[in-house]
């Protein structure tokens, strides 16, 4: 059985407990953070209701068919960059509406936040934050369609869905 660390695809947001760990439903093991979802075949027992109600991930994969889509190679990735935190202007402290100083929660008082570059692939744009997670999946084939529909991808023993970035330009 292929050994892929599905936890890397799970949410780290404490407010999204139901997707902070992989879960099994109907012969598939799923992992998602809400923007990317992967699944691999498994013979593990269904645990999709434990310990939290999980999303109906199978519904998102209904009609998953890449047979008529063009596969694209992922471009060379530039990697994450640090930028000055826009909430505290780089000093690690925010001033509230009452004039009190508080540690900046956005940058954990470092004054820096991550900025992930975006890449155009096919007719859509994707954040490297997610492309870096899939780039080394064995046998990866990436199928972007349009900016309005998620990209599909396949890899050895699994498949996935990735949301494209919303373009800010007028149409």
Buried (B, 14 or more C-beta within 10 A) or exposed (E): EEEBEBEEBBBEEEEBEBBBBBBBBEEBBBBBBEBBBBBBEBEEEEBBEEEBEBBEBBEBBEEEEBEEBEBBEBEEEEEEEEEBBEBBEBBBBBEEEEEEEEEBEEBEBEBBBEEBEBBBBBEBBBBBBBBBBBBEBEEBBBBBBEBEEBBBBBBEBBBBBBBBBEEEEEE
